[in-house]
Amino acid sequence: MKIQKIFHYAYLVFAVLFLYDAITKWSEERSRAYLSLAFVALATFMFFFRKRFSKKFEDRNNK
């Protein structure tokens, strides 16, 4: 379970890295910046989705 929680926060780390990438590429290659922003949205969504799914799974096992 601890490894699973580490991977949850890895999604946030990747979101921050892609956000930095999007900011640095915004003035040069806007189309690549949009792709990085899409990855930011995907990583953020995956963080909350996996966290919620893990919580449901844990609650189900505790009952």
C-alpha positions in Angstrom: 0.0 0.0 0.0 2.9 2.4 0.7 4.2 1.9 -2.8 0.8 2.7 -4.2 0.7 6.0 -2.3 4.1 6.9 -3.6 2.8 6.3 -7.2 -0.2 8.6 -6.5 2.1 11.5 -5.8 4.4 10.6 -8.7 1.5 11.7 -10.9 1.6 15.1 -9.3 5.4 15.3 -9.8 4.9 14.5 -13.5 2.2 17.2 -13.7 4.5 19.8 -12.3 7.3 18.7 -14.7 5.0 18.9 -17.7 3.7 22.3 -16.5 7.3 23.6 -16.4 7.8 22.2 -19.9 4.7 23.9 -21.2 5.7 27.3 -19.7 9.2 27.1 -21.2 7.9 26.2 -24.6 5.0 28.6 -24.7 6.7 31.4 -26.6 8.6 29.1 -29.0 6.4 26.2 -29.9 2.9 26.7 -28.8 1.6 23.4 -30.2 4.0 21.4 -28.1 3.1 23.5 -25.1 -0.5 22.5 -25.6 0.5 18.9 -25.7 2.4 19.4 -22.4 -0.7 21.0 -20.9 -2.8 18.0 -22.0 -0.4 15.8 -20.1 -0.7 18.1 -17.0 -4.5 17.6 -17.1 -4.1 13.9 -17.6 -1.7 13.4 -14.8 -3.8 15.5 -12.4 -6.9 13.5 -13.4 -5.1 10.2 -12.9 -3.9 11.4 -9.4 -7.4 12.1 -8.2 -8.9 9.1 -10.0 -6.4 6.6 -8.6 -6.7 8.1 -5.1 -10.4 7.8 -5.1 -10.4 4.3 -6.5 -7.9 3.2 -3.9 -10.0 4.7 -1.1 -13.1 2.8 -2.4 -11.0 -0.4 -2.6 -9.7 0.1 0.9 -13.1 0.8 2.3 -14.5 -2.3 0.6 -11.7 -4.5 2.1 -12.3 -3.1 5.6 -16.0 -4.1 5.6 
